[in-house]
Amino acid sequence: MDTDRADQARSRGGGRESLETSTAELGYHAVPASADRLPALRRALMDWATQAGLSADNVEALGLSSYEAMANVVEHAYTDGDGVLDLTAVCLPAENRVRVTVADRGEWTVPPARPDMRNGRGLPLIRRLADESEVVAGSVGTTVRMWWSLSVAR
Amino acid sequence: MGVITEGDERTLVVKVSGEIDLVTSPQLEQELTRALDTRPEALVLDITGVTFLSSAGLAVLVGMHQYAGEHTRFRVVADGAATLRPIQLMGLDGEFPVYPSTAEAVAGRA
């Protein structure tokens, strides 16, 4: 357990990430991927986004999109139902926008197409709500990245 | 999430408040199934008191609209960004009628 934590800390340190986080960053690492954890994470993200200077509309969009990305991890990433997710939100002042990243270390089990399209609206919602988004499936899990513009100062 | 069901055998009004997410959407599905099983002529689902509507909640709306079938007219009352925006973004307002107020939904006016 302790060894795992140390490995995770090492693998996340000193990367490209640290160069971009010149201002406030929100990070939750190795959170158990369970549905009852998500409301508090969503609220923390929305508080952070408000502080970061996003418009009320974008704060809502960021909250829902991030929830959907995390819900996908809870529902699809871990077949044994026991895994973790990483949630990171960073301000990118040079780009005048923020980025939210939701990453898992599992393998998405894509549900077979069903007539009622049950729970198939998470990623489409993200695509419509975010200014830009991407889903990257890697060898050690899937990462969803989403961007929103910062409000213009008035 | 809170659910209050009122009305008569012709028109049932189900008022929902709080958050409809992964955790609470099964409960909403249960309540709506129970309401639809009484076979009212119309079921008005008022989600103006809902502060968060995730895709799990959208799936319940779509599923219950299908479950209502030919017998029961399924109508949704929604306003504000938290509920109306995801419904419109996914084009669900083209699948079932969405009204700005309960009175209009009960009356069934477009």
Interface residues (C-beta under 8 A of the other chain):
Chain A: A35 D36 L38 P39 R42 D57 E60 G63 L64 Y67 E68 A71 V74 E75 D116 M117 R118 N119 G120 R121 G122 P124 L125 R128 L129
Chain B: E19 D21 L22 V23 F52 S54 S55 A56 L58 A59 V62 G63 Q66 A81 A82 R85 P86 L89 M90
